[in-house]
Amino acid sequence: MSHRSRAPVTRREALCRIGSGFGMMAFAGLVSQSLSAASEQRPKAVTRSGGLHHPARAKHVIFLFMNGGLSQVDSFDPKPMLAKYHGQPLPGGSVATERKTGTLMQSPFAFTRYGKSGLEVSELFPHVGSCADDICVIRSMTTDIPNHEPSMLMMNTGHIQVGRPSLGSWLTYGLGSENKNLPGYVVLCPDVPTTVGPPLWNSAFLPAVQQGTFIPSKTEHPEQIVGKDFDPKKLVSFIHNQSFTLPEQRREIDLLAALDRIQRGSAPADSQLEAAIGSMETAYRMQTEAPDVFDIRKESQATLELYGPGSTARGCLMAVRLVE
């Protein structure tokens, strides 16, 4: 048969086909050894020189993205030059923006240095200074486009345009998750943001399974700490299947996985299909664990009052329960 009549074969396909697939078995063994060696070294960071740095202590990440927060000039990044040139026009002429640009304005709030690091903190946060040496403030991030949408993308994905993996996707891709019954990357938000939205927690070119799982944290009465209307079963849409029992759902997922294995035998792997099956597996296991972990009504009244009312407080409390 002419070689032109056949599609080109990749190296991975050749390993699967030649010699009844023993080449791929050998390759899988090598990869398994490499992954095992990597997992043994994962708790330690290695410098470029090859020496050990310090053990990684963080096992969980809670990332609070406070969209619409106050200016950095009024919080953790004082600008002494603004005080010097307060009330004067911008050097170089007016900046072309959507709104009229006025003169320079200093922050109306005073700053105080705290801790051994001498971190400058605005008077708006009188209690933050007590833990100044436990805080890392980044003052070097800049962007050429100061609009809200690109800024939100920059903060969550590191780029001003859609199409880059989010911070949570990179973390789960690089570190994985110890919990097999819940998603490794959960996004808690009252509702899908009208600005940017899902691209803020997208996996982009990483495997689709690494994207965030959106969980709405709103209630019918947001002013309440935890109202009677708060039902954790309603947070995740269709978390319970009313038509099929758990064993019947298990049979469906197993059938889908078997069909996927047949598909992979004749075609390249499809990350979207793998992610869909992985999501179904997670959803199947979430039916027993998710309602419990999201039920913040089980917290003591003192804890609920400490966090206070509102979707942000509920999201923070849910995040704590998730990492626990």
N, C-alpha and C positions, 0 to 999 in steps of 0.2 A: 504494500500500500504506500502511496506517495506520502511523504512527510507533510506535504502542503494540505492534505485533506484532514489532518488532525490538528486540534487546538494545541498550543504549546503546553507542556507539562511543567509545573513548578517543581522545585526541589523537594518540597514537602509531599506533593502528590507522588513523586517518584519513590520516596521512602515508603509510602503507603502501598504502592502497587508492586514494586519489585521484590522478589523473594517472599511473597505472601505477607508482606508488611513487617518482616523482621527488622528491617532497617529503622522503621519508625519506633519499634519497641526499644531498640538500642538508644535511639535519640531521646525517647521519653525517659529512659533510665538516667541518661546524662543530665537531662533537665531537672529531674527529680533530685539528683544529688546536688546540683547547683542551688536549687531552691532551699534544700535543707541546710546547706552551708550558709546561705544568705540569711536564713531565719535565725541561725545561731548567732550571727554577728549583728542582727538588727537592733538589739537593745543598746549597742554601742556605736558611737559616731567615730569615724575614722578621718583624720586629717589628710591633706594631700601628701604629707611626708610619710604616711603609713602608720604613724603612732596613734595610740588610743587617745581620744579627747575626753569626753565625759559621758556617762551613761544617760540615755534618754529616759526621763522620769514621767513625762506626760503620756497618759493612756487615753485621754478623752479631750475633745475640743468643743467648747461652747462659744460660738461666734455670734456676738450681738451686733447686728448691722442696724444702726439707728438712723434710718432714712429721714432727712429733714432736720437733723440736729443743728445745734448752734455752731457758729463759726469757730474755727481753730484759734482765731485771734482772741476770742473771749474765753477759751477753755484751757488749752495746754501749750499754746504756741504764741507767746507774747511777741509783739513787734515794736521794739523801742523806737525805731525810725518813724513809726506812725505817730508816736507822741511828739517827736521832734518837729514833724512837718504837719501837725494837726491843723486842719482848716485850709491848707494850701492845695492848689490844683495838682493833678498828677503830672509828673515830669514827662515831657514828650507829647503833651496834648491829651485830649480825651480819648478813651478807649471805645471802640465801636462795639457796643453791646445791644441787647434787645431793649434795654431801658436806659434812660438818661443817666449819665455818670456825673456825680458831684465831686466835691473835694475830698481829700483824705480825712479819715476819721480814726482817732485813737480808740482803743477799747475803754469803755466806761468802768471796767472792773479792774481791781488791783490784783497783782500776782505776788505770791510768797514762795520762797524756796523751801523744800522739805527734804528730809532724809540725807543720807550720805551722798547721794547722787546730786543733790541740789536741784531736784526737779521743780520747775516753776509751775504752779497750779493756781488757777483763778479762784477768787473768793467765792465763786458760784459753787465750788465743791469743797466746803470747809473740812469734810471728813476724809477726803481722798489722800490728803497729805500724810496721814498716819501710815499708809502702806505705799508710800512713794517709791521705796526701793524694790518693791515687787512689781512695778509697772514699767513697761517699755513703751516710750512715746517715740513714734517715727515722724520726723519733721522734714524728711528729704523727699517725700513723694510729691511729684508735680505732674501736671497735665497741660496739654496745649489747648484743650477744649473744656471750658469751665461749666458747660451745661449739665443739667441733672442726669440725663440718661447716660452720656459717656462717663460721667464721674461714678455713677453706680456700677457700671460695667468695670471700670478701672479698679474699684474697690473690691469687687467680688471675683473678678477673673484676671486682673492685671493688664487689661487692654481696653481701649476705648471703643472697640468694635465688637459686635456679636461674633461668636465663633471660637472662643477660647474656653477651656475647661475652668470650672469654678474651683474655689479653694477646697471645698468639701470633696469634690470629685478627685482632686489630686491627693488629698489625704487618704481617702479610702482606697485609691488605686495603689498608692505606695505602701500603706500600712495594713490594709485589710480591716477586718472586723472580727472581734471575738464572739459576737452574738449572732447566731444563725437564725434566730426567730424574729428578729427585727431588722429593718434596713440599717446599714452602716452609716448612712448619710440622710438625716431627717431635716426638713425645712419646716419650721413652725412660724406661721404667719396668719393674721386674722383672715386675709383673703388674698387671692392672686393679685399682685400689684399691677395697677394700670400702667405704670411706668416700667418699661423693659419686661418685667415679669419672669417667666420660666428660664430665659437665657441666663439669669443670675445664678441659677443652680444647675445649669446644664453640664453634661460631660463632654460635649463637643466631639473632638477626635479621639477621646479616650473611649473605652468600651461603654456601651450604653447603660450597662448595669451600674456604672459608677455615678449616674446622675442622682440628684437629690429626690427624696420622696416627700412631696408636699402634703402637710397636714394642717388644715385650717384650725385656728385656735379661738375663733370667735364664738360668742353665745348670743342668745336673744336679748339678754340684759347685761351689757358690758360693764355697767356701773357696779354690779354685784361682784363680790370676791369670787364666790362660786355659787351660782344660782341653782335652784332645783331643776332648771331646764338643762343644766350641763350634763350631757350624756356622752361619755367617751366612745360609745359604740357608733355615734353619729359623726365623729371626727373623720374617720376613714370611710369613704363611700364604699358601699357593698362589701364591708368587711365580713359580714355573715351571709352565707348563701342559704336562702330559705328553701331552695328547691332540692338541694343535694346534701347528703350527710358527709361528714369528714372522710369516711372510707371511700365513698363514691367520688369525691373530689380527688382523693389520692390516686384512684384508678385513672382519672382523666389526665392528671399531670404525668403519670407514668407512661400513658399512651403517647402523650405529646413528646415526651423525652425520647421514647423509642422511635417515633417518626423523625425526630431531629437527628438521631444517630444514623438513620437510613439516608437522610438528606446529606449529612456530612460525608457519607461514603462516596457520593457522586458529585459533590459540589463543594466549593470553598466554604469555610465557616462564615456564618452571618451573625455579626455582633448584635444586630437588632433582634434576631430570633432568639439568640442565647439570652439576651436581656429580658425578653418577654417571658421565657420559660423560668428564668431566675426570679422574676417578679412574681410569677404565679406560685413558685415554691415558697417565697417569703410571705406572700399573702396567705397561703394555706397555713403556715405556722403562726402568723400574726393573729389568727382568729382566737387563739387561746391566751396569748400574752399581751397583745396591744391594748385591749380594753382595760386591763389591770394597770399597765404602766402609765396610761394617759388619764387614769381616774384620780385626779388631784383631790377629790372629795375625801379620800382616805387620809389626807394629811391632817394634822391637828389644827384646831382653830387658831392657836398661837402662830403656827407656821403660815397659815392662810392670811392672817392679819399682817404678818411681817412682810409678805410679798405685796399685799394690797390688791386693789381691783384692777381691771383692765386686761386687755389681751397681752400686753408686754409682760405683765406679772405672771399670767397663766403660762405663757410661753417659756419664761425662765424656770418656773417650777416644773413644767413638763420636761425641760432639758435636764434638770437635775435628776429627775426620776429616771430618765433614759440612761444617763451615764452610770447611775447606781445599779 
